[in-house]
């Protein structure tokens, strides 16, 4: 797994991204700079979903739909 840090691999991927298609290089640069924050936001979103009342409603809807 590629870590969001200034390593030779991430720098190489960023350069290749800019050469191939500039938005890919820009996305890689954003991942290097703010990748740790993205992982934290993903973890927070998963935690919020686990505690969401909608999750139970979706699970109940899926079980009744599959039971038919």
N, C-alpha and C positions, 0 to 999 in steps of 0.2 A: 504494500500500500504506500502511496506517495504521501509524504507528510508535508504540510504547508510551511515550508522553510526554504531558506536560500541554500539549496544543495546543488551540486553539479547536474543532477538529474532534472530538477525542477527548472533550473535556468535553461538547460538544453531544450526541454519541452516548450518553454516559453518562447525561445528563439525560433524553434521550428514552427510553432503556432503563428508567430508574426510573419514568417516567410510564406507559409502555406495560405493562411487566411487571417488577416489581422484581428478579427474578433476572437479567434481562438487564443492568440497570444495575449490579448487583453484579459480574457477570462482566466488564463493561467496566472497572469500577474495579480489579478484580484484574489485568486486562490492562495497564492504565496503570501500576500499581504494580510488577508482577512480570513484565511481558511479555518483558523481556530475558532473564530466567532461563528462561522457557518455551522461547524460541528456542534457548538454549544446551542445554537438556535434549533438545530434538528433534534437534539436531545430534549430540549425544553418542549418542543412541539409534541414529541412522542409522549412525554410525561403528562402534558395537558390532555392529550387524546385518551390516555388510559383512565383519567379521572372524569372524562366527559360523559354527561348523561346521554348524549347522542350515540355513543359507542354501544351502549346496551340496547338502544332502539334499533340500530342497524343489525346487531347480532340477532335480536328477536325477529326482525323482519326476514333475515336470511334463513333462519331455522324454520319459520312457518312457510316460506316460499319453497324450500327444498323438501318439506314434508309432504307437499301436495303431490 
